[in-house]
Amino acid sequence: MISNDVVMPTLLNTDPNQQLSRDYSPMILGVRRLMIIVVMALSYGYYTLFARNYELAETGLLSFALIIQLAPALLGGLYWRRGHAIGVYAGVGLGFVFWFYCLMLPQLVSVGVLDLTLLQQGAFGFSWLRPTALFGLELDPLSHGVFWSLGLNLVAYVVFSLLHKADLNDKLQ
């Protein structure tokens, strides 16, 4: 995906006159091999930090909570005509930030990567910014993280889609 969706469009857009005369296959093959090594290294790092302390089901739920951030954009794109790409970017971006803050930070604290004071006192010392009880709402950790990340994702998607006027290209898509 990285080679097809990031590297190739970048290469083809840098010099539009030369795009058909050059062979990019060795570069793409190198990028693919490099990305395989990077993904394997990140997986091993995740295993050494988290997999020994957490069950597979808990890791799966955390991953599902991240993937569900795409649901408002997917459903909005299928059924809501006013949905806009700016709203998708804002919603998914905000959803990821709150997913990381409410669900990933507590795991980083529990394995010793971050200090425990973040969970006890909250960000910047404000108790209402605790990742496990954001704005005073206390639920189980997974429900809490999904509530805030998915809820703010949906709000940002709707608000930014309504604020942005669709041009002709948007309407055609």
Backbone as JSON Lines, residues from 0, in Angstrom:
{"i":0,"aa":"M","n":[0.82,-1.19,0.0],"ca":[0.0,0.0,0.0],"c":[0.86,1.25,0.0]}
{"i":1,"aa":"I","n":[1.93,1.23,0.76],"ca":[2.8,2.41,0.8],"c":[3.43,2.66,-0.55]}
{"i":2,"aa":"S","n":[3.88,1.6,-1.2],"ca":[4.52,1.8,-2.51],"c":[3.51,2.22,-3.57]}
{"i":3,"aa":"N","n":[2.3,1.66,-3.53],"ca":[1.29,1.99,-4.54],"c":[0.6,3.32,-4.3]}
{"i":4,"aa":"D","n":[0.35,3.65,-3.04],"ca":[-0.46,4.83,-2.73],"c":[0.33,6.05,-2.32]}
{"i":5,"aa":"V","n":[1.61,5.89,-1.95],"ca":[2.4,7.03,-1.52],"c":[3.58,7.26,-2.46]}
{"i":6,"aa":"V","n":[4.39,6.23,-2.64],"ca":[5.64,6.4,-3.39],"c":[5.39,6.62,-4.88]}
{"i":7,"aa":"M","n":[4.6,5.76,-5.49],"ca":[4.37,5.89,-6.94],"c":[3.7,7.22,-7.33]}
{"i":8,"aa":"P","n":[2.62,7.64,-6.66],"ca":[2.06,8.95,-7.03],"c":[3.05,10.09,-6.84]}
{"i":9,"aa":"T","n":[3.88,10.01,-5.82],"ca":[4.88,11.06,-5.61],"c":[5.9,11.07,-6.73]}
{"i":10,"aa":"L","n":[6.37,9.89,-7.11],"ca":[7.33,9.81,-8.2],"c":[6.74,10.28,-9.52]}
{"i":11,"aa":"L","n":[5.52,9.9,-9.8],"ca":[4.89,10.27,-11.07],"c":[4.52,11.75,-11.12]}
{"i":12,"aa":"N","n":[4.29,12.36,-9.99],"ca":[3.95,13.78,-9.97],"c":[5.16,14.7,-9.96]}
{"i":13,"aa":"T","n":[6.35,14.17,-9.65],"ca":[7.53,15.02,-9.61],"c":[7.96,15.48,-10.99]}
{"i":14,"aa":"D","n":[7.9,14.61,-11.97],"ca":[8.29,14.96,-13.34],"c":[7.31,14.33,-14.32]}
{"i":15,"aa":"P","n":[6.19,15.01,-14.61],"ca":[5.16,14.41,-15.44],"c":[5.61,14.1,-16.88]}
{"i":16,"aa":"N","n":[6.64,14.78,-17.37],"ca":[7.09,14.52,-18.74],"c":[7.91,13.24,-18.87]}
{"i":17,"aa":"Q","n":[8.54,12.82,-17.8],"ca":[9.41,11.66,-17.85],"c":[8.79,10.4,-17.26]}
{"i":18,"aa":"Q","n":[7.54,10.45,-16.86],"ca":[6.97,9.36,-16.09],"c":[6.88,8.03,-16.85]}
{"i":19,"aa":"L","n":[6.76,8.05,-18.15],"ca":[6.64,6.8,-18.89],"c":[7.97,6.25,-19.37]}
{"i":20,"aa":"S","n":[9.0,7.07,-19.38],"ca":[10.28,6.62,-19.93],"c":[11.22,6.02,-18.89]}
{"i":21,"aa":"R","n":[10.89,6.08,-17.65],"ca":[11.79,5.6,-16.59],"c":[11.23,4.33,-15.96]}
{"i":22,"aa":"D","n":[12.13,3.42,-15.58],"ca":[11.74,2.18,-14.92],"c":[11.87,2.36,-13.41]}
{"i":23,"aa":"Y","n":[10.73,2.34,-12.73],"ca":[10.71,2.54,-11.29],"c":[10.69,1.23,-10.51]}
{"i":24,"aa":"S","n":[10.69,0.11,-11.17],"ca":[10.53,-1.17,-10.48],"c":[11.61,-1.45,-9.43]}
{"i":25,"aa":"P","n":[12.91,-1.16,-9.67],"ca":[13.88,-1.41,-8.6],"c":[13.63,-0.56,-7.35]}
{"i":26,"aa":"M","n":[13.21,0.7,-7.55],"ca":[12.94,1.57,-6.43],"c":[11.72,1.08,-5.64]}
{"i":27,"aa":"I","n":[10.68,0.69,-6.36],"ca":[9.46,0.2,-5.7],"c":[9.76,-1.09,-4.93]}
{"i":28,"aa":"L","n":[10.55,-1.97,-5.52],"ca":[10.93,-3.2,-4.84],"c":[11.72,-2.9,-3.57]}
{"i":29,"aa":"G","n":[12.61,-1.93,-3.62],"ca":[13.37,-1.52,-2.44],"c":[12.48,-0.94,-1.36]}
{"i":30,"aa":"V","n":[11.51,-0.11,-1.76],"ca":[10.58,0.48,-0.8],"c":[9.74,-0.61,-0.14]}
{"i":31,"aa":"R","n":[9.29,-1.57,-0.93],"ca":[8.5,-2.67,-0.37],"c":[9.31,-3.48,0.63]}
{"i":32,"aa":"R","n":[10.54,-3.77,0.3],"ca":[11.4,-4.53,1.22],"c":[11.67,-3.74,2.5]}
{"i":33,"aa":"L","n":[11.91,-2.45,2.35],"ca":[12.15,-1.61,3.52],"c":[10.91,-1.56,4.42]}
{"i":34,"aa":"M","n":[9.73,-1.44,3.82],"ca":[8.5,-1.39,4.61],"c":[8.24,-2.71,5.32]}
{"i":35,"aa":"I","n":[8.6,-3.82,4.71],"ca":[8.46,-5.12,5.38],"c":[9.33,-5.15,6.63]}
{"i":36,"aa":"I","n":[10.55,-4.67,6.52],"ca":[11.46,-4.64,7.67],"c":[10.92,-3.7,8.75]}
{"i":37,"aa":"V","n":[10.42,-2.54,8.35],"ca":[9.89,-1.58,9.32],"c":[8.67,-2.15,10.05]}
{"i":38,"aa":"V","n":[7.76,-2.78,9.31],"ca":[6.57,-3.37,9.94],"c":[6.96,-4.5,10.88]}
{"i":39,"aa":"M","n":[7.9,-5.32,10.48],"ca":[8.35,-6.4,11.36],"c":[9.02,-5.85,12.62]}
{"i":40,"aa":"A","n":[9.82,-4.8,12.49],"ca":[10.47,-4.2,13.65],"c":[9.45,-3.57,14.59]}
{"i":41,"aa":"L","n":[8.46,-2.89,14.04],"ca":[7.41,-2.32,14.87],"c":[6.59,-3.41,15.56]}
{"i":42,"aa":"S","n":[6.33,-4.49,14.88],"ca":[5.59,-5.6,15.48],"c":[6.37,-6.22,16.62]}
{"i":43,"aa":"Y","n":[7.66,-6.4,16.41],"ca":[8.48,-6.97,17.47],"c":[8.55,-6.02,18.68]}
{"i":44,"aa":"G","n":[8.66,-4.72,18.41],"ca":[8.66,-3.75,19.49],"c":[7.35,-3.77,20.26]}
{"i":45,"aa":"Y","n":[6.24,-3.88,19.55],"ca":[4.94,-3.97,20.22],"c":[4.87,-5.25,21.05]}
{"i":46,"aa":"Y","n":[5.37,-6.34,20.52],"ca":[5.36,-7.62,21.26],"c":[6.17,-7.51,22.54]}
{"i":47,"aa":"T","n":[7.35,-6.94,22.46],"ca":[8.19,-6.86,23.66],"c":[7.6,-5.94,24.71]}
{"i":48,"aa":"L","n":[6.88,-4.89,24.31],"ca":[6.29,-3.97,25.28],"c":[4.95,-4.45,25.83]}
{"i":49,"aa":"F","n":[4.05,-4.86,24.93],"ca":[2.67,-5.07,25.32],"c":[2.22,-6.52,25.36]}
{"i":50,"aa":"A","n":[2.61,-7.32,24.4],"ca":[2.02,-8.66,24.26],"c":[2.29,-9.55,25.46]}
{"i":51,"aa":"R","n":[3.37,-9.32,26.16],"ca":[3.66,-10.13,27.33],"c":[2.77,-9.76,28.51]}
{"i":52,"aa":"N","n":[2.25,-8.55,28.53],"ca":[1.44,-8.08,29.65],"c":[-0.06,-8.14,29.39]}
{"i":53,"aa":"Y","n":[-0.46,-8.29,28.14],"ca":[-1.88,-8.24,27.8],"c":[-2.27,-9.48,27.01]}
{"i":54,"aa":"E","n":[-3.53,-9.86,27.17],"ca":[-4.05,-10.99,26.42],"c":[-4.31,-10.57,24.97]}
{"i":55,"aa":"L","n":[-4.39,-11.57,24.12],"ca":[-4.63,-11.32,22.7],"c":[-5.98,-10.65,22.49]}
{"i":56,"aa":"A","n":[-6.99,-11.05,23.24],"ca":[-8.32,-10.46,23.09],"c":[-8.31,-8.98,23.44]}
{"i":57,"aa":"E","n":[-7.57,-8.6,24.46],"ca":[-7.5,-7.19,24.86],"c":[-6.81,-6.36,23.78]}
{"i":58,"aa":"T","n":[-5.76,-6.9,23.19],"ca":[-5.08,-6.22,22.1],"c":[-6.0,-6.11,20.88]}
{"i":59,"aa":"G","n":[-6.78,-7.14,20.63],"ca":[-7.74,-7.11,19.52],"c":[-8.81,-6.06,19.71]}
{"i":60,"aa":"L","n":[-9.3,-5.92,20.94],"ca":[-10.31,-4.89,21.22],"c":[-9.74,-3.5,21.04]}
{"i":61,"aa":"L","n":[-8.51,-3.32,21.45],"ca":[-7.85,-2.02,21.26],"c":[-7.71,-1.71,19.77]}
{"i":62,"aa":"S","n":[-7.34,-2.7,18.99],"ca":[-7.22,-2.52,17.54],"c":[-8.58,-2.24,16.9]}
{"i":63,"aa":"F","n":[-9.59,-2.96,17.36],"ca":[-10.94,-2.74,16.82],"c":[-11.43,-1.33,17.14]}
{"i":64,"aa":"A","n":[-11.1,-0.85,18.34],"ca":[-11.49,0.52,18.7],"c":[-10.83,1.54,17.79]}
{"i":65,"aa":"L","n":[-9.64,1.23,17.3],"ca":[-8.97,2.14,16.36],"c":[-9.61,2.04,14.97]}
{"i":66,"aa":"I","n":[-9.87,0.84,14.52],"ca":[-10.45,0.65,13.18],"c":[-11.86,1.22,13.09]}
{"i":67,"aa":"I","n":[-12.6,1.18,14.19],"ca":[-13.97,1.68,14.17],"c":[-14.01,3.2,13.91]}
{"i":68,"aa":"Q","n":[-12.87,3.85,14.0],"ca":[-12.81,5.29,13.71],"c":[-13.14,5.58,12.24]}
{"i":69,"aa":"L","n":[-13.06,4.57,11.41],"ca":[-13.39,4.76,9.99],"c":[-14.89,4.66,9.72]}
{"i":70,"aa":"A","n":[-15.66,4.19,10.68],"ca":[-17.1,3.97,10.47],"c":[-17.87,5.24,10.12]}
{"i":71,"aa":"P","n":[-17.7,6.36,10.83],"ca":[-18.46,7.55,10.42],"c":[-18.16,7.99,8.98]}
{"i":72,"aa":"A","n":[-16.89,7.94,8.6],"ca":[-16.54,8.34,7.23],"c":[-17.12,7.36,6.21]}
{"i":73,"aa":"L","n":[-17.07,6.08,6.52],"ca":[-17.58,5.08,5.59],"c":[-19.09,5.19,5.44]}
{"i":74,"aa":"L","n":[-19.8,5.22,6.53],"ca":[-21.26,5.32,6.46],"c":[-21.7,6.68,5.92]}
{"i":75,"aa":"G","n":[-21.0,7.73,6.34],"ca":[-21.33,9.06,5.82],"c":[-21.08,9.16,4.33]}
{"i":76,"aa":"G","n":[-20.0,8.54,3.87],"ca":[-19.72,8.55,2.44],"c":[-20.75,7.8,1.62]}
{"i":77,"aa":"L","n":[-21.33,6.77,2.2],"ca":[-22.34,5.98,1.48],"c":[-23.72,6.6,1.49]}
{"i":78,"aa":"Y","n":[-24.11,7.22,2.62],"ca":[-25.5,7.61,2.78],"c":[-25.74,9.11,2.96]}
{"i":79,"aa":"W","n":[-24.73,9.9,3.22],"ca":[-24.95,11.32,3.49],"c":[-24.32,12.14,2.38]}
{"i":80,"aa":"R","n":[-25.13,12.86,1.65],"ca":[-24.64,13.64,0.51],"c":[-23.8,14.84,0.92]}
{"i":81,"aa":"R","n":[-23.99,15.36,2.11],"ca":[-23.25,16.54,2.55],"c":[-21.88,16.21,3.12]}
{"i":82,"aa":"G","n":[-21.58,14.92,3.27],"ca":[-20.28,14.53,3.79],"c":[-19.16,15.02,2.89]}
{"i":83,"aa":"H","n":[-18.06,15.46,3.5],"ca":[-16.97,16.04,2.73],"c":[-15.65,15.47,3.21]}
{"i":84,"aa":"A","n":[-14.66,15.47,2.34],"ca":[-13.34,14.93,2.67],"c":[-12.7,15.68,3.84]}
{"i":85,"aa":"I","n":[-12.92,16.98,3.93],"ca":[-12.38,17.76,5.05],"c":[-12.96,17.24,6.37]}
{"i":86,"aa":"G","n":[-14.25,16.91,6.35],"ca":[-14.89,16.34,7.53],"c":[-14.32,14.97,7.88]}
{"i":87,"aa":"V","n":[-14.02,14.18,6.86],"ca":[-13.42,12.86,7.09],"c":[-12.04,13.02,7.74]}
{"i":88,"aa":"Y","n":[-11.22,13.9,7.19],"ca":[-9.87,14.1,7.75],"c":[-9.94,14.61,9.19]}
{"i":89,"aa":"A","n":[-10.83,15.57,9.44],"ca":[-10.96,16.12,10.79],"c":[-11.48,15.05,11.75]}
{"i":90,"aa":"G","n":[-12.48,14.31,11.34],"ca":[-13.06,13.29,12.21],"c":[-12.1,12.16,12.52]}
{"i":91,"aa":"V","n":[-11.47,11.61,11.51],"ca":[-10.54,10.51,11.73],"c":[-9.32,11.0,12.52]}
{"i":92,"aa":"G","n":[-8.85,12.19,12.21],"ca":[-7.7,12.73,12.96],"c":[-8.02,12.93,14.43]}
{"i":93,"aa":"L","n":[-9.15,13.56,14.72],"ca":[-9.55,13.79,16.11],"c":[-9.85,12.47,16.82]}
{"i":94,"aa":"G","n":[-10.49,11.55,16.1],"ca":[-10.76,10.23,16.68],"c":[-9.48,9.49,17.04]}
{"i":95,"aa":"F","n":[-8.47,9.57,16.17],"ca":[-7.2,8.92,16.47],"c":[-6.53,9.55,17.69]}
{"i":96,"aa":"V","n":[-6.55,10.87,17.78],"ca":[-5.92,11.55,18.91],"c":[-6.58,11.12,20.22]}
{"i":97,"aa":"F","n":[-7.91,11.09,20.26],"ca":[-8.59,10.69,21.48],"c":[-8.47,9.19,21.74]}
{"i":98,"aa":"W","n":[-8.41,8.37,20.69],"ca":[-8.15,6.94,20.88],"c":[-6.79,6.76,21.54]}
{"i":99,"aa":"F","n":[-5.79,7.45,21.04],"ca":[-4.45,7.33,21.6],"c":[-4.43,7.82,23.05]}
{"i":100,"aa":"Y","n":[-5.08,8.94,23.3],"ca":[-5.04,9.53,24.64],"c":[-5.8,8.66,25.65]}
{"i":101,"aa":"C","n":[-6.98,8.18,25.3],"ca":[-7.81,7.46,26.25],"c":[-7.5,5.96,26.34]}
{"i":102,"aa":"L","n":[-7.0,5.36,25.29],"ca":[-6.78,3.92,25.3],"c":[-5.31,3.52,25.26]}
{"i":103,"aa":"M","n":[-4.51,4.21,24.5],"ca":[-3.11,3.8,24.37],"c":[-2.24,4.34,25.5]}
{"i":104,"aa":"L","n":[-2.48,5.56,25.94],"ca":[-1.67,6.11,27.03],"c":[-1.76,5.28,28.32]}
{"i":105,"aa":"P","n":[-2.96,4.82,28.72],"ca":[-2.98,3.96,29.9],"c":[-2.17,2.68,29.74]}
{"i":106,"aa":"Q","n":[-2.13,2.14,28.53],"ca":[-1.3,0.95,28.32],"c":[0.18,1.3,28.39]}
{"i":107,"aa":"L","n":[0.55,2.45,27.85],"ca":[1.95,2.88,27.94],"c":[2.36,3.12,29.39]}
{"i":108,"aa":"V","n":[1.44,3.61,30.2],"ca":[1.73,3.8,31.61],"c":[1.87,2.45,32.31]}
{"i":109,"aa":"S","n":[1.0,1.49,31.99],"ca":[1.02,0.21,32.68],"c":[2.27,-0.62,32.37]}
{"i":110,"aa":"V","n":[2.9,-0.41,31.21],"ca":[4.13,-1.15,30.9],"c":[5.37,-0.36,31.28]}
{"i":111,"aa":"G","n":[5.18,0.84,31.84],"ca":[6.31,1.6,32.35],"c":[6.96,2.56,31.38]}
{"i":112,"aa":"V","n":[6.38,2.78,30.22],"ca":[6.95,3.72,29.26],"c":[6.7,5.16,29.71]}
{"i":113,"aa":"L","n":[5.53,5.42,30.27],"ca":[5.18,6.76,30.77],"c":[4.99,6.72,32.27]}
{"i":114,"aa":"D","n":[5.03,7.88,32.89],"ca":[4.89,8.01,34.34],"c":[3.43,7.85,34.77]}
{"i":115,"aa":"L","n":[3.23,7.27,35.93],"ca":[1.89,7.01,36.46],"c":[1.14,8.29,36.81]}
{"i":116,"aa":"T","n":[1.84,9.4,37.01],"ca":[1.17,10.65,37.4],"c":[0.2,11.14,36.33]}
{"i":117,"aa":"L","n":[0.42,10.78,35.08],"ca":[-0.5,11.17,34.01],"c":[-1.88,10.58,34.26]}
{"i":118,"aa":"L","n":[-1.93,9.31,34.68],"ca":[-3.22,8.68,34.96],"c":[-3.84,9.18,36.26]}
{"i":119,"aa":"Q","n":[-3.03,9.51,37.22],"ca":[-3.54,9.93,38.52],"c":[-3.95,11.4,38.54]}
{"i":120,"aa":"Q","n":[-3.13,12.27,37.94],"ca":[-3.38,13.71,38.01],"c":[-3.94,14.29,36.73]}
{"i":121,"aa":"G","n":[-3.77,13.61,35.61],"ca":[-4.24,14.13,34.34],"c":[-3.18,14.98,33.66]}
{"i":122,"aa":"A","n":[-3.44,15.33,32.41],"ca":[-2.49,16.14,31.65],"c":[-2.42,17.54,32.25]}
{"i":123,"aa":"F","n":[-1.23,18.06,32.34],"ca":[-0.96,19.4,32.87],"c":[-1.45,19.59,34.3]}
{"i":124,"aa":"G","n":[-1.67,18.47,35.02],"ca":[-2.12,18.54,36.4],"c":[-3.62,18.75,36.57]}
{"i":125,"aa":"F","n":[-4.39,18.76,35.51],"ca":[-5.84,18.92,35.59],"c":[-6.5,17.56,35.72]}
{"i":126,"aa":"S","n":[-7.22,17.35,36.81],"ca":[-7.82,16.04,37.04],"c":[-8.91,15.71,36.02]}
{"i":127,"aa":"W","n":[-9.53,16.71,35.44],"ca":[-10.57,16.45,34.44],"c":[-9.98,16.02,33.1]}
{"i":128,"aa":"L","n":[-8.64,16.03,32.98],"ca":[-7.98,15.56,31.76],"c":[-7.3,14.2,31.95]}
{"i":129,"aa":"R","n":[-7.73,13.45,32.97],"ca":[-7.18,12.11,33.13],"c":[-7.63,11.23,31.98]}
{"i":130,"aa":"P","n":[-6.75,10.46,31.36],"ca":[-7.13,9.63,30.21],"c":[-8.2,8.58,30.53]}
{"i":131,"aa":"T","n":[-8.29,8.14,31.77],"ca":[-9.27,7.12,32.12],"c":[-10.58,7.7,32.65]}
{"i":132,"aa":"A","n":[-10.64,9.01,32.87],"ca":[-11.85,9.67,33.35],"c":[-11.93,11.06,32.75]}
{"i":133,"aa":"L","n":[-11.91,11.13,31.44],"ca":[-11.88,12.4,30.72],"c":[-13.16,13.19,30.99]}
{"i":134,"aa":"F","n":[-13.0,14.46,31.36],"ca":[-14.09,15.38,31.67],"c":[-15.01,14.82,32.75]}
{"i":135,"aa":"G","n":[-14.47,13.99,33.64],"ca":[-15.22,13.45,34.76],"c":[-16.05,12.22,34.46]}
{"i":136,"aa":"L","n":[-16.1,11.78,33.22],"ca":[-16.87,10.59,32.85],"c":[-16.06,9.34,33.16]}
{"i":137,"aa":"E","n":[-16.6,8.49,34.02],"ca":[-15.89,7.28,34.39],"c":[-16.68,6.06,33.93]}
{"i":138,"aa":"L","n":[-16.11,5.35,32.98],"ca":[-16.65,4.08,32.46],"c":[-15.54,3.06,32.5]}
{"i":139,"aa":"D","n":[-15.84,1.85,32.05],"ca":[-14.72,0.92,31.91],"c":[-13.8,1.45,30.82]}
{"i":140,"aa":"P","n":[-12.51,1.11,30.86],"ca":[-11.54,1.76,29.97],"c":[-11.86,1.69,28.48]}
{"i":141,"aa":"L","n":[-12.3,0.54,28.0],"ca":[-12.6,0.41,26.57],"c":[-13.8,1.26,26.18]}
{"i":142,"aa":"S","n":[-14.88,1.17,26.94],"ca":[-16.08,1.97,26.64],"c":[-15.77,3.46,26.7]}
{"i":143,"aa":"H","n":[-14.98,3.85,27.67],"ca":[-14.6,5.26,27.82],"c":[-13.84,5.75,26.59]}
{"i":144,"aa":"G","n":[-12.85,5.0,26.16],"ca":[-12.05,5.39,25.0],"c":[-12.85,5.41,23.72]}
{"i":145,"aa":"V","n":[-13.7,4.41,23.53],"ca":[-14.53,4.37,22.31],"c":[-15.55,5.48,22.33]}
{"i":146,"aa":"F","n":[-16.15,5.76,23.5],"ca":[-17.13,6.84,23.59],"c":[-16.53,8.17,23.15]}
{"i":147,"aa":"W","n":[-15.38,8.53,23.71],"ca":[-14.79,9.83,23.39],"c":[-14.22,9.87,21.99]}
{"i":148,"aa":"S","n":[-13.5,8.85,21.59],"ca":[-12.87,8.9,20.26],"c":[-13.91,8.84,19.15]}
{"i":149,"aa":"L","n":[-14.85,7.92,19.24],"ca":[-15.85,7.79,18.18],"c":[-16.86,8.94,18.23]}
{"i":150,"aa":"G","n":[-17.21,9.37,19.42],"ca":[-18.16,10.49,19.54],"c":[-17.6,11.78,18.97]}
{"i":151,"aa":"L","n":[-16.37,12.11,19.32],"ca":[-15.78,13.34,18.79],"c":[-15.42,13.21,17.32]}
{"i":152,"aa":"N","n":[-15.12,12.0,16.88],"ca":[-14.89,11.73,15.46],"c":[-16.17,12.08,14.68]}
{"i":153,"aa":"L","n":[-17.29,11.58,15.14],"ca":[-18.57,11.83,14.47],"c":[-18.94,13.31,14.48]}
{"i":154,"aa":"V","n":[-18.75,13.97,15.61],"ca":[-19.06,15.4,15.7],"c":[-18.18,16.2,14.74]}
{"i":155,"aa":"A","n":[-16.88,15.91,14.72],"ca":[-15.97,16.64,13.83],"c":[-16.32,16.38,12.37]}
{"i":156,"aa":"Y","n":[-16.65,15.15,12.05],"ca":[-17.03,14.81,10.66],"c":[-18.24,15.62,10.22]}
{"i":157,"aa":"V","n":[-19.27,15.66,11.05],"ca":[-20.49,16.38,10.69],"c":[-20.24,17.88,10.63]}
{"i":158,"aa":"V","n":[-19.59,18.44,11.64],"ca":[-19.37,19.9,11.7],"c":[-18.51,20.37,10.54]}
{"i":159,"aa":"F","n":[-17.38,19.7,10.29],"ca":[-16.49,20.15,9.22],"c":[-17.1,19.89,7.84]}
{"i":160,"aa":"S","n":[-17.92,18.87,7.72],"ca":[-18.6,18.64,6.44],"c":[-19.64,19.73,6.17]}
{"i":161,"aa":"L","n":[-20.34,20.14,7.21],"ca":[-21.34,21.19,7.04],"c":[-20.71,22.56,6.81]}
{"i":162,"aa":"L","n":[-19.53,22.79,7.39],"ca":[-18.87,24.08,7.22],"c":[-18.21,24.24,5.86]}
{"i":163,"aa":"H","n":[-17.87,23.15,5.21],"ca":[-17.16,23.22,3.94],"c":[-18.15,23.06,2.79]}
{"i":164,"aa":"K","n":[-18.11,24.01,1.89],"ca":[-19.0,23.95,0.73],"c":[-18.39,23.06,-0.34]}
{"i":165,"aa":"A","n":[-19.19,22.16,-0.86],"ca":[-18.72,21.23,-1.88],"c":[-18.56,21.93,-3.22]}
{"i":166,"aa":"D","n":[-17.43,21.7,-3.87],"ca":[-17.24,22.23,-5.22],"c":[-17.65,21.16,-6.24]}
{"i":167,"aa":"L","n":[-17.44,21.43,-7.53],"ca":[-17.9,20.51,-8.56],"c":[-17.22,19.15,-8.45]}
{"i":168,"aa":"N","n":[-15.93,19.12,-8.17],"ca":[-15.22,17.86,-8.05],"c":[-15.78,17.02,-6.91]}
{"i":169,"aa":"D","n":[-16.1,17.67,-5.8],"ca":[-16.69,16.95,-4.66],"c":[-18.05,16.36,-5.03]}
{"i":170,"aa":"K","n":[-18.86,17.12,-5.75],"ca":[-20.17,16.63,-6.13],"c":[-20.08,15.45,-7.1]}
{"i":171,"aa":"L","n":[-19.09,15.48,-7.99],"ca":[-18.92,14.37,-8.92],"c":[-18.49,13.1,-8.2]}
{"i":172,"aa":"Q","n":[-17.69,13.26,-7.16],"ca":[-17.26,12.08,-6.41],"c":[-18.4,11.53,-5.6]}
